[in-house]
C-alpha cells in the first residue's frame, strides 16, 4: 500500500476472484461461468448498441426494465438493474445496514458479504452452518438484523425451500432480508413472488450464470417500490449510468430468447446429474447441488492436492483454504466434453 492509502481501509481484505490465468489453455471449471455462449439475439442487440456508444446509457434502463417486468411478473418500479449483482448487494449493505442495523449471514457463503460489510464500516455476524453445510433456519428467525442469504448457497450449492425463506422474511418484519439468487435457475425456487407480500424482502439475481453474460456485468434486484427507491438513492449518488448501452441491449436480447435460456439451464442440470454420478463412482462425497457447480471431496486425496494436480494437467477448479472447506473443491458444470475430460483425468490421477 502507498503512504497515501486511507487508514480506514488499511485492514480491508479484498474479495479474491477465481483464477483467470493466461499461461496456457485450461478446461476452466473454477468461476461458475456458463459453458455456452450468449444468445445470438443478445449478441445482435449488443452489436447494434455499439453504434451509439458516444451517448450515455439510459440511467433508468427503461426498455430493459419494461421487458424484464413482463418476464418476471413484477412492476417496473419493483426492480432495479445494476452493474452485476455485486453492485446491488453493495447498495443493500449501504442502504439497509449501519451500527444499529448490523448484517448477518452464514459463515460459509459468498465471500463478498464480509468484504462489503467491512468496506462500509458495518458490524456483522457470521452464523455457522450445520455440520452437513445446511443453513439452520431457526438461527435467522426473529433476528431483527439485516440478513443476507445466498439461495442456493455458495460454494455448497444447497438451497432452502421457499417456505423456509418466507419464514425468515416473515419473522423479521422490521429488518430487510436479502436473498441472493445468483444460481436460482439451476434448481431452486425463486422468492421474487414474495415481494408482493413482504415489504422487507430484496431478491437479487444475475445474468452472469444462466443467461451466459458474465462478461457483460448485469444484475437485477426485485423488491417493493419503496426499497427500490432507497436503492436508487444510492445508485444516483454513486453512478447513475451504471449499466452500459451494450450490456443493456444484450440483456434485452437475452430476455427475448427464453427458449435458449431454458435449454441451457436444462442441459447444465442434466450434466450436473451425470457429473455427480461419475464423481460418486470414484468415491467422492458430493453435496446435492441446486446450482451450476458441485462441491466434492475425496476420502484419500486432500482438496488442495487434487486442485494442484488438476491444474498441472490443464483443468481449473476452485479450492478454498477455509478450515471447514479444505477437503473440498468446487467444480463448475461445463460442457459435456469438458466434464468428460475432467472425469478421465480424475481416473488417471486416482488410479496412479
C-alpha positions in Angstrom: 0.0 0.0 0.0 1.1 3.6 -0.6 1.6 6.0 2.2 -1.5 7.8 1.0 -3.9 4.9 1.4 -6.6 5.9 4.0 -6.3 4.2 7.4 -10.0 3.3 7.3 -9.3 0.7 4.7 -5.8 -0.5 5.6 -7.2 -3.6 7.3 -9.5 -4.5 4.4 -9.0 -7.9 2.9 -10.5 -7.7 -0.7 -12.6 -10.4 -2.3 -10.5 -12.9 -4.2 -11.9 -13.7 -7.7 -11.4 -17.1 -9.3 -8.2 -17.5 -11.3 -8.1 -16.1 -14.8 -4.7 -17.4 -15.8 -3.2 -16.7 -19.3 -0.2 -19.1 -19.2 -2.0 -21.9 -21.1 -5.3 -23.1 -22.3 -7.3 -24.6 -19.4 -10.5 -26.5 -19.1 -12.0 -23.7 -16.9 -14.3 -25.1 -14.2 -13.5 -22.6 -11.4 -15.7 -19.5 -11.8 -19.2 -20.8 -12.4 -19.4 -19.3 -15.9 -21.8 -20.9 -18.4 -20.1 -23.2 -20.9 -22.5 -21.9 -23.6 -22.2 -18.6 -25.5 -24.8 -15.9 -25.0 -28.0 -15.9 -27.1 -27.4 -14.7 -30.7 -30.2 -12.2 -30.0 -28.2 -10.8 -27.1 -25.1 -10.5 -29.4 -27.0 -8.8 -32.2 -28.6 -6.3 -29.8 -25.2 -5.5 -28.3 -23.7 -5.0 -31.7 -26.5 -2.6 -32.6 -26.0 -0.7 -29.4 -22.3 -0.3 -30.1 -23.1 2.1 -32.9 -24.2 4.7 -30.4 -21.6 4.4 -27.7 -20.9 8.2 -28.0 -24.1 8.7 -26.0 -24.7 7.9 -22.3 -26.8 4.9 -21.5 -30.3 5.4 -20.2 -29.9 5.6 -16.4 -33.5 4.2 -15.9 -32.9 1.2 -18.2 -36.4 1.7 -19.4 -36.6 -0.7 -22.4 -34.8 -3.4 -20.5 -36.9 -2.8 -17.3 -40.2 -3.0 -19.2 -39.2 -6.2 -20.9 -37.9 -7.7 -17.6 -41.0 -6.7 -15.7 -43.1 -8.8 -18.2 -40.7 -11.7 -17.9 -40.5 -11.8 -14.1 -44.1 -10.8 -13.3 -43.3 -7.6 -11.4 -44.0 -3.9 -12.0 -41.2 -1.7 -13.5 -40.8 0.2 -10.3 -40.3 -3.1 -8.3 -36.9 -3.8 -10.0 -33.5 -2.2 -10.5 -30.7 -3.1 -12.9 -27.1 -2.8 -11.8 -23.5 -3.5 -12.9 -23.6 -7.2 -11.9 -25.4 -8.4 -8.8 -22.4 -7.5 -6.8 -23.3 -3.8 -7.2 -26.9 -4.2 -5.9 -25.6 -6.3 -3.0 -23.2 -3.5 -2.1 -26.1 -1.0 -2.5 -28.0 -3.1 0.0 -25.2 -3.0 2.6 -25.0 0.8 2.1 -28.8 1.4 2.2 -30.0 -1.1 4.9 -27.1 -1.6 7.3 -25.4 0.6 9.9 -24.3 0.4 13.5 -27.9 -0.1 14.7 -28.8 -2.5 11.9 -25.8 -4.9 11.7 -25.6 -7.6 9.0 -25.8 -11.3 9.5 -25.0 -14.1 7.1 -23.7 -17.7 7.1 -20.0 -18.3 7.9 -19.7 -20.2 4.7 -21.3 -18.3 1.8 -20.4 -15.8 -0.9 -17.1 -14.3 0.0 -18.1 -10.7 -0.9 -20.6 -10.3 2.1 -17.9 -9.8 4.7 -15.9 -7.6 2.3 -18.9 -5.3 1.7 -19.6 -5.1 5.4 -16.0 -4.1 6.2 -15.8 -1.7 3.2 -18.9 0.1 4.5 -17.9 0.0 8.2 -20.9 -2.2 9.1 -20.8 -4.6 12.1 -21.6 -8.1 11.1 -22.1 -11.6 12.5 -21.3 -14.9 10.7 -23.6 -17.7 11.7 -22.1 -21.2 11.5 -23.7 -23.7 9.1 -24.8 -27.1 10.4 -22.2 -29.9 10.1 -23.8 -31.0 6.8 -23.4 -27.5 5.4 -27.1 -26.7 5.6 -28.5 -23.4 7.0 -30.3 -23.7 10.3 -33.3 -21.6 9.6 -34.0 -21.1 13.3 -30.8 -19.1 13.5 -32.4 -16.4 11.4 -35.9 -16.3 12.9 -36.6 -13.0 14.7 -33.1 -11.7 14.4 -34.1 -8.1 13.7 -30.8 -7.6 11.8 -30.2 -7.2 8.1 -30.0 -10.7 6.7 -28.1 -11.9 3.6 -28.7 -15.4 2.4 -27.4 -16.9 -0.9 -30.0 -19.4 -2.2 -28.7 -21.7 -3.5 -25.7 -21.1 -1.2 -22.1 -20.9 -2.5 -19.9 -22.8 -2.5 -22.1 -25.7 -1.3 -24.9 -25.5 -3.9 -27.5 -26.3 -1.2 -30.9 -24.5 -1.4 -33.6 -23.7 1.1 -37.3 -24.3 0.1 -39.4 -21.2 -0.5 -41.4 -21.9 2.7 -38.3 -21.6 4.8 -37.2 -18.4 3.1 -40.7 -17.0 3.8 -40.5 -17.9 7.4 -37.3 -15.9 7.8 -38.7 -12.9 6.0 -42.0 -13.0 7.9 -40.2 -13.3 11.3 -38.1 -10.1 10.7 -40.7 -7.5 9.7 -38.6 -4.6 10.8 -35.4 -5.7 9.0 -34.5 -6.2 5.4 -33.9 -9.7 4.2 -31.7 -10.1 1.1 -32.0 -13.3 -0.8 -29.1 -13.6 -3.3 -30.4 -15.9 -6.2 -27.3 -15.9 -8.4 -27.8 -19.6 -9.1 -31.6 -20.0 -8.7 -32.3 -21.0 -12.3 -30.4 -24.3 -11.9 -32.8 -26.0 -9.5 -34.1 -23.7 -6.7 -37.4 -21.9 -6.2 -37.2 -18.1 -6.6 -38.6 -15.8 -3.9 -39.4 -13.0 -6.3 -43.1 -13.6 -6.0 -42.9 -12.9 -2.2 -42.0 -9.2 -2.8 -45.7 -8.5 -3.3 -46.4 -9.9 0.2 -43.4 -8.6 2.2 -42.1 -5.1 2.1 -38.8 -6.1 3.8 -37.6 -8.5 1.1 -35.0 -7.8 -1.6 -34.2 -10.6 -4.1 -31.1 -10.3 -6.3 -30.3 -12.1 -9.5 -27.7 -12.0 -12.2 -27.5 -12.6 -15.9 -23.9 -13.9 -15.5 -24.7 -17.6 -15.0 -27.9 -18.9 -16.5 -28.0 -16.3 -19.3 -24.3 -16.6 -20.3 -23.5 -12.9 -19.7 -20.7 -13.0 -17.1 -18.5 -10.7 -19.2 -21.3 -8.2 -19.7 -22.0 -7.5 -15.9 -25.7 -7.3 -15.5 -27.5 -7.8 -12.2 -31.0 -7.1 -11.1 -32.9 -6.6 -7.8 -36.6 -7.1 -7.0 -38.4 -5.5 -4.1 -41.4 -3.3 -3.2 -41.2 0.1 -4.8 -40.1 1.8 -1.6 -37.0 -0.4 -1.2 -36.2 0.1 -4.9 -36.5 3.9 -4.3 -33.9 3.5 -1.5 -31.5 1.6 -3.7 -32.0 4.2 -6.5 -30.9 6.9 -4.0 -27.6 5.0 -3.6 -27.3 4.4 -7.3 -27.8 8.1 -8.3 -25.4 9.1 -5.6 -22.6 7.0 -6.9 -23.0 6.1 -10.6 -26.3 6.9 -12.5 -25.1 5.4 -15.7 -24.1 2.1 -14.1 -25.3 -0.2 -16.9 -23.7 0.5 -20.2 -25.6 0.6 -23.6 -24.2 -2.8 -24.9 -24.9 -4.6 -21.7 -28.4 -3.2 -21.5 -29.1 -4.2 -25.1 -27.7 -7.7 -24.6 -29.9 -8.2 -21.6 -32.9 -7.3 -23.6 -31.9 -9.7 -26.3 -31.4 -12.5 -23.8 -34.9 -12.0 -22.4 -36.3 -12.2 -25.9 -34.7 -15.7 -26.2 -36.3 -17.6 -23.3 -36.2 -20.9 -25.1 -32.4 -20.7 -25.4 -32.1 -19.8 -21.7 -34.3 -22.7 -20.7 -32.5 -25.2 -22.9 -29.1 -24.2 -21.5 -30.3 -24.4 -17.9 -31.7 -27.9 -18.5 -28.5 -29.1 -20.2 -26.5 -27.9 -17.2 -28.9 -29.6 -14.8 -28.5 -32.9 -16.8 -24.7 -32.6 -17.0 -24.6 -31.9 -13.2 -26.5 -35.1 -12.5 -24.1 -37.1 -14.8 -21.1 -35.4 -13.1 -22.4 -36.2 -9.6 -23.0 -39.8 -10.5 -19.5 -40.2 -12.0 -17.8 -38.5 -9.1 -19.6 -40.7 -6.6 -18.5 -43.7 -8.6 -14.9 -42.5 -8.0 -15.7 -42.4 -4.2 -16.1 -38.7 -4.0 -18.6 -37.2 -1.4 -20.7 -34.8 -3.5 -23.2 -32.5 -1.8 -26.5 -32.3 -3.6 -26.4 -29.2 -5.6 -29.1 -26.9 -7.0 -26.5 -24.6 -8.7 -24.3 -24.8 -11.8 -21.5 -26.4 -9.8 -20.9 -29.3 -7.4 -18.9 -29.3 -4.1 -16.9 -32.5 -3.7 -14.2 -34.2 -1.7 -12.3 -37.5 -2.0 -11.5 -39.7 1.0 -7.8 -40.2 0.2 -6.7 -37.1 -1.7 -6.6 -33.7 0.1 -8.6 -31.0 -1.6 -5.7 -28.7 -2.3 -3.5 -31.5 -3.6 -6.3 -32.5 -6.0 -6.7 -28.9 -7.1 -3.0 -28.6 -7.8 -2.8 -31.9 -9.7 -5.7 -31.0 -11.9 -4.2 -27.6 -12.6 -0.9 -29.2 -13.7 -3.0 -31.2 -16.2 -4.8 -28.1 -17.5 -8.0 -28.2 -15.5 -9.0 -25.4 -13.2 -11.4 -26.0 -10.2 -11.9 -23.7 -7.2 -10.3 -24.5 -3.8 -10.9 -22.7 -0.6 -8.4 -22.6 2.3 -11.0 -22.0 5.0 -10.9 -24.7 7.7 -14.3 -26.3 7.1 -13.8 -26.3 3.3 -10.2 -27.5 2.8 -11.1 -31.1 1.9 -13.5 -29.9 -0.8 -13.2 -28.4 -4.3 -16.0 -26.5 -6.1 -16.3 -27.7 -9.7 -18.3 -25.7 -12.2 -20.5 -27.7 -14.5 -19.1 -27.2 -18.0 -20.0 -28.7 -21.3 -20.3 -32.5 -21.7 -16.9 -32.6 -23.3 -15.3 -30.6 -20.5 -16.8 -32.9 -17.9 -15.6 -36.0 -19.7 -12.1 -34.6 -19.8 -12.3 -33.9 -16.0 -13.5 -37.5 -15.3 -10.8 -39.1 -17.5 -8.2 -37.0 -15.7 -9.5 -37.8 -12.3 -9.5 -41.5 -13.1 -5.9 -41.3 -14.2 -4.9 -39.4 -11.0 -6.7 -41.7 -8.6 -5.5 -44.9 -10.3 -1.9 -43.6 -10.5 
